[in-house]
Amino acid sequence: MTDCYAALMESFAALPGGLPLAAAGVLGLIVGSFLNVVIHRVPRGESVVRPPSHCPGCARLVAPWENVPVLSYLWLRGRCRGCGMRISLRYPAIELATGLLFVLVVARHGLAPMTPVYLLFAGALVAAAAIDFDHRIIPDRISVGGLLVALVLVPLARVASGQPLASALAGSLAGALLGGGLLWTVGFAHARISVVMGRSFEHWPGDGEPHPRPGSLDYWTWFPGLGFGDVKLLAMIGAVLGPFGVLEALIAAALGGMLLGLGFAVATRRFDTPFGFAPALALGALLVVLAPADLLRLLG
């Protein structure tokens, strides 16, 4: 399997000029188009396969030539060809962002064994960030599913790079445990301190409801101000980046979260509106993947 992968990468690397980057960009645009479907349908519990792409206004099926990333949006002038309903600018934005990320990953890491993993990782982070921004949830299909996939693919890619299997497995597992464990500890401690101080929040524990008790699952997984989806997402990030990488991502996410929070507050003119943490986590993780220098040294 490793020999086949190496041969494929050598063939890809033999492409002249900037074709590998162009191929990565085109692939990113296509993946971004699929991510738009994921972002729209998964929070609603819908299949990402059926029915085929259609207008949410008139239910008209989208023809293949109307589903070309970015170009179709420009050709249709941002409106449904059937009913004229406006198509959100987010659709081409997600496609362009994913295409750019794919180009940056290939430019940064070349055709190393970890590059396909990073591309999958980038796609999952884009979907998680957009869904959390819209709905303040992170679907398990992305976080838990991504975690399980990462625990398999990352060690295989590390082994293909020459790292011993035991070391590769240990690094991925340690990163997952550290990432999820750190965020869980923060949330759990905050919840217990809030109970001692008699504090309550808008959605925790809820009107007329008692605080969770140790015998209930909510006691261990339901925290004020922190969704358990963030814990699972950071575990997935740790499985890909390893223990040191997940620490870098968390530091960058904390700083990025402050900036995103300020920007969100200015845009909404409110400083008390909650927002999801996944966009900041995604930003921190992508910085670790793409930054040419070690982030801890950079931030220090």
Buried (B, 14 or more C-beta within 10 A) or exposed (E): EEEEBEEEBEEBEEEEEEEBBEBBBBBBBBBBBBBBBBBBBBBEEEEEEEEEBEBEEEEBEBEEEBBBBBBBBEEBEBEBBBEEBEBEEBBBBBBBBBBBBBBBBBEBBEBBBBBBBBBBBBBBBBBBBBBBBEBBBBBBEBBBBBBEBBBEBBBBBBBBEEBEEEEBBBBBBBBBBBBBBBBBEBBBEBBEEBBEEEEBEEEBBEEEEEBBEEEEEBBBBBBBBBBBBBBBBBBBBBBBBBBBBBBBBBBBBEBBBEEBBEEBBEEEEEEEEEBBBBBBBBBBBBBBBBEEEEBBEEEE
